[in-house]
Amino acid sequence: MSRRLSAAIVGAGLAGTEAALVLASKGIAVHLFEMRPLRMTPAHTTDLPAELVCSNSFKSQDTHTAHGVLKAELLYLQSPLLLAARRSSVAAGSALAVDRLKFSRLAAELLADQAGIQFIRREITVPPEAYGVCIIAAGPLVSDALVEWLGHECSAAALHFYDAIAPIVSFDSVNPEIAFFGSRYGHEGADYCNCPFTEAEYRAFYEALREADRTVARAFENERFFEACLPVEVLAEREYRALAFGPLKPMGLINPRTGRRPFAVCQLRRENEAGTAYNLVGFQTRLTIPEQRRVFRLIPGLEKAEFLRYGSIHRNTYLDSPRLLAPDLSLRAVPEIFIAGQLCGSEGYTESVATGHLAALSALARLTGTAFVPPPRESALGSLLHHVTGSLNTPFTPSNIHFGLFPALPDNAKRIRKKANRELLCERALQSITEWSKMVR
Ligand SMILES: Cc1cc2nc3c(=O)[nH]c(=O)nc-3n(C[C@H](O)[C@H](O)[C@H](O)COP(=O)(O)OP(=O)(O)OC[C@H]3O[C@@H](n4cnc5c(N)ncnc54)[C@H](O)[C@@H]3O)c2cc1C
């Protein structure tokens, strides 16, 4: 095997399998290393590649949704795993849900059919050096030994072990009659959007929050770790005013409509440059999705909130990618190593396939001495890549694809109805990927 046109890939999950199939289809010799079944993760149960560890759904295929556009773009690029997902799909309305065993077996057949891929069962503790490039796609449950190497190479502070994600709402669904802009004591300009509570509203919210249904932690999700990023509902259990003294503290804020300090305030912080998406500050949560919709809409100003992303807290090892990765997904400190999948901060099955696909294209460019042309910023793929490698939010949190990651439309298009606006965003994304793929082919 010539080192020049060879790649090692660590992890035969969604990202690693996609990357291996894409690289092999372009004539690159691939060694794909997978530690299962020699060493299992706490969530995987088989030795098959591309195992889905939880739900069997890749989410919506409707091309007027952000998830649907991402899938359409990957299908346009002939993503091997998304095509396999289609071939193993089960009826699920507009969602792409699969028979998980059929899907993983199909992935195994695709790998076996590619003469250029060697599937090797081995735990990688230090990325192998005998290859032109190495893609690390070892997932959110990456083995401890490799975590140690990453911590050493990238600084331990740049590694995170839990996602503590607050919900994000669409700004145009926030009630402008109630919410007001301002920051505590006017120190930071008027960047925050504030949702003010009266005491009666606070009590109703507090009681609903305490009683709301929560997702159950898995056995390997040690509750000790959650102390560092306490869910908002756990804080509420401590005492009646714990939230009003914590994430909902009203200090330094005056409601311009009453001229008085509210009893409590939920602050929304801008999530993207365009100001179309805002996150609920300090609202990391383990409430179920229907309960997040019900309870968080009790916050004054959010009665009709449209959630672009729901909150969650779960075990997830990932890198502080915007600081560590170059725009082509390679490690700045070790440029021949690329990071893909959930480990780089793309959240979700389809998103892991997407960054696996992009890492393969990027590694291919490196191996063949050409420049990697990233997908356009307007596309779903480009938006996801931009989040992973260019997000300015601190701390960085992984994200699934949502409209808040897309660049806004020009000002004259913003004034049209929201549904039409979204349709334009989707059309623009698909058109841009078509043009891009013609250019880079
Ligand atoms: C418990 C849990 C549930 C989730 N549920 C969902 C869900 O329902 N829907 C959704 O969209 N997303 C879900 N996710 C998020 C994410 O989309 C999936 O984890 C997804 O599988 C990530 O893809 P990946 O390719 O990055 O990693 P994985 O699919 O996990 O693949 C990584 C592979 O690397 C292997 N590996 C790890 N370390 C080494 C090593 N040192 N050497 C060799 N091989 C190694 C692993 O065995 C694994 O096969 C969940 C995540 C977790 C942790």
The ligand as an SDF file (V2000), in Angstrom:
LIG
                    3D

 53 58  0  0  0  0  0  0  0  0999 V2000
  -26.3880    7.0270   24.2200 C   0  0  0  0  0  0  0  0  0  0  0  0
  -26.5410    7.8280   22.9620 C   0  0  0  0  0  0  0  0  0  0  0  0
  -27.7560    7.8460   22.2850 C   0  0  0  0  0  0  0  0  0  0  0  0
  -27.9010    8.5930   21.1020 C   0  0  0  0  0  0  0  0  0  0  0  0
  -29.1090    8.5830   20.4630 N   0  0  0  0  0  0  0  0  0  0  0  0
  -29.2450    9.2470   19.2980 C   0  0  0  0  0  0  0  0  0  0  0  0
  -30.4920    9.2040   18.5870 C   0  0  0  0  0  0  0  0  0  0  0  0
  -31.4400    8.5720   19.0160 O   0  0  0  0  0  0  0  0  0  0  0  0
  -30.5960    9.8990   17.4240 N   0  0  0  0  0  0  0  0  0  0  0  0
  -29.5510   10.6080   16.9220 C   0  0  0  0  0  0  0  0  0  0  0  0
  -29.7060   11.2090   15.8400 O   0  0  0  0  0  0  0  0  0  0  0  0
  -28.3710   10.6770   17.5770 N   0  0  0  0  0  0  0  0  0  0  0  0
  -28.1820   10.0110   18.7490 C   0  0  0  0  0  0  0  0  0  0  0  0
  -26.9900   10.0600   19.4270 N   0  0  0  0  0  0  0  0  0  0  0  0
  -25.9290   10.9480   18.9540 C   0  0  0  0  0  0  0  0  0  0  0  0
  -25.0410   10.4840   17.7620 C   0  0  0  0  0  0  0  0  0  0  0  0
  -25.6780   10.8190   16.5970 O   0  0  0  0  0  0  0  0  0  0  0  0
  -24.7220    9.0260   17.7010 C   0  0  0  0  0  0  0  0  0  0  0  0
  -23.9550    8.7200   18.8260 O   0  0  0  0  0  0  0  0  0  0  0  0
  -23.9190    8.6470   16.4320 C   0  0  0  0  0  0  0  0  0  0  0  0
  -23.8140    7.2720   16.3780 O   0  0  0  0  0  0  0  0  0  0  0  0
  -22.5400    9.2900   16.3530 C   0  0  0  0  0  0  0  0  0  0  0  0
  -21.8750    8.8460   15.2150 O   0  0  0  0  0  0  0  0  0  0  0  0
  -20.2900    8.6830   15.2050 P   0  0  0  0  0  0  0  0  0  0  0  0
  -19.9210    8.0400   13.9270 O   0  0  0  0  0  0  0  0  0  0  0  0
  -19.6670    9.9670   15.5630 O   0  0  0  0  0  0  0  0  0  0  0  0
  -19.9900    7.6900   16.4170 O   0  0  0  0  0  0  0  0  0  0  0  0
  -20.4230    6.1580   16.5990 P   0  0  0  0  0  0  0  0  0  0  0  0
  -21.5470    5.8140   15.7080 O   0  0  0  0  0  0  0  0  0  0  0  0
  -20.5690    5.9350   18.0670 O   0  0  0  0  0  0  0  0  0  0  0  0
  -19.1370    5.3670   16.0800 O   0  0  0  0  0  0  0  0  0  0  0  0
  -17.9030    5.4120   16.7360 C   0  0  0  0  0  0  0  0  0  0  0  0
  -17.2460    4.0640   16.6160 C   0  0  0  0  0  0  0  0  0  0  0  0
  -15.9000    4.1570   17.0730 O   0  0  0  0  0  0  0  0  0  0  0  0
  -15.5960    2.9970   17.8160 C   0  0  0  0  0  0  0  0  0  0  0  0
  -14.4510    3.3250   18.7000 N   0  0  0  0  0  0  0  0  0  0  0  0
  -14.4540    4.1350   19.7920 C   0  0  0  0  0  0  0  0  0  0  0  0
  -13.2010    4.2540   20.2670 N   0  0  0  0  0  0  0  0  0  0  0  0
  -12.3900    3.5130   19.4610 C   0  0  0  0  0  0  0  0  0  0  0  0
  -11.0010    3.2460   19.4450 C   0  0  0  0  0  0  0  0  0  0  0  0
  -10.1740    3.7730   20.3480 N   0  0  0  0  0  0  0  0  0  0  0  0
  -10.5000    2.4310   18.4730 N   0  0  0  0  0  0  0  0  0  0  0  0
  -11.3210    1.8740   17.5320 C   0  0  0  0  0  0  0  0  0  0  0  0
  -12.6520    2.0930   17.5150 N   0  0  0  0  0  0  0  0  0  0  0  0
  -13.1760    2.9170   18.4660 C   0  0  0  0  0  0  0  0  0  0  0  0
  -16.8920    2.6700   18.5140 C   0  0  0  0  0  0  0  0  0  0  0  0
  -16.9560    1.3140   18.8960 O   0  0  0  0  0  0  0  0  0  0  0  0
  -17.9350    3.0120   17.4410 C   0  0  0  0  0  0  0  0  0  0  0  0
  -18.2240    1.9010   16.6320 O   0  0  0  0  0  0  0  0  0  0  0  0
  -26.8150    9.3380   20.6030 C   0  0  0  0  0  0  0  0  0  0  0  0
  -25.5930    9.3310   21.2960 C   0  0  0  0  0  0  0  0  0  0  0  0
  -25.4630    8.5930   22.4520 C   0  0  0  0  0  0  0  0  0  0  0  0
  -24.1400    8.5830   23.1750 C   0  0  0  0  0  0  0  0  0  0  0  0
  1  2  1  0
  2  3  1  0
  2 52  2  0
  3  4  2  0
  4  5  1  0
  4 50  1  0
  5  6  2  0
  6  7  1  0
  6 13  1  0
  7  8  2  0
  7  9  1  0
  9 10  1  0
 10 11  2  0
 10 12  1  0
 12 13  2  0
 13 14  1  0
 14 15  1  0
 14 50  1  0
 15 16  1  0
 16 17  1  0
 16 18  1  0
 18 19  1  0
 18 20  1  0
 20 21  1  0
 20 22  1  0
 22 23  1  0
 23 24  1  0
 24 25  2  0
 24 26  1  0
 24 27  1  0
 27 28  1  0
 28 29  2  0
 28 30  1  0
 28 31  1  0
 31 32  1  0
 32 33  1  0
 33 34  1  0
 33 48  1  0
 34 35  1  0
 35 36  1  0
 35 46  1  0
 36 37  1  0
 36 45  1  0
 37 38  2  0
 38 39  1  0
 39 40  1  0
 39 45  2  0
 40 41  1  0
 40 42  2  0
 42 43  1  0
 43 44  2  0
 44 45  1  0
 46 47  1  0
 46 48  1  0
 48 49  1  0
 50 51  2  0
 51 52  1  0
 52 53  1  0
M  END
$$$$
